[in-house]
Amino acid sequence: MTHTPPGIAALRARTDASLGETARTWLDKAATEAAASDRGDQQTHVTWELRFAEAGRRCGAEHADSARIVLLHAARADTATLTRLYEQGAAAERRAVLAALPHLVAGPEALPLVEDALRTNDTRLVAAAVGPYAAEHLTAHHWRHAVLKCLFTGVPVSAVAELAERARGDAELARMLGDYANERTAAGRPVPDDLHRVLALTTPPPHKAEES
């Protein structure tokens, strides 16, 4: 029996509770097909990937991301499969792939998908790209630029996973934020409130006075 991580189990439970009977039955069948895909023929692979694409129509846009993550986990999608689905998919499908990365890819091999999303101006893709997978695997250089991308595009920095932990004491991020704030001010444009929030996080914690 395939072990289902607690996060996926909870996601499936919430999704099932939110879906109507028809959509829930569809998701059950689609997840069973996805789970059988590594034992089936090429047609089985094609079938569950079609289910992945049609999840929005079957489950509704509000629940499509969750349904797609459930299917990706059921299929035990590897990096090659995730990359193919991302490259062939519409924006909604790409968001689901990005959201599924922490559940499916242990190492940094899926970072090209994150980096591709961060090159777009689709704010929902950018928000999905700065989730837990990016927090764990992006290098400091690329992570700083991801934070700036959020500021450029208006994505709330609350979307950045582990923001406080990674920003703490980051002098280079503070410098980049200061430069960006100066550019905005010089151009007569407002400085986003989120920039000040992140800048405050970069301040190193005060050293405790040594006991005498």
Buried (B, 14 or more C-beta within 10 A) or exposed (E): EEEBEEEBEEBBEEBBEBBEEEBBEBBBEBBEBBBBBEEBEEEBBEBBBEBBBBBBEBBBEEBBBBBBBBBBBBBEBEBEBBBEBBEEBEEBBBBBBBBBBBBBBEEEBBBEBBBBBBEBEBBBBBBBBBBBBBBBBBEEEBBBBBBBBBBEBEBBBEBBBBBEEBBEEBEEBBEBBEEBBEEBEEEEEEBBEBBEBBBEBBEEEEEEEEEE
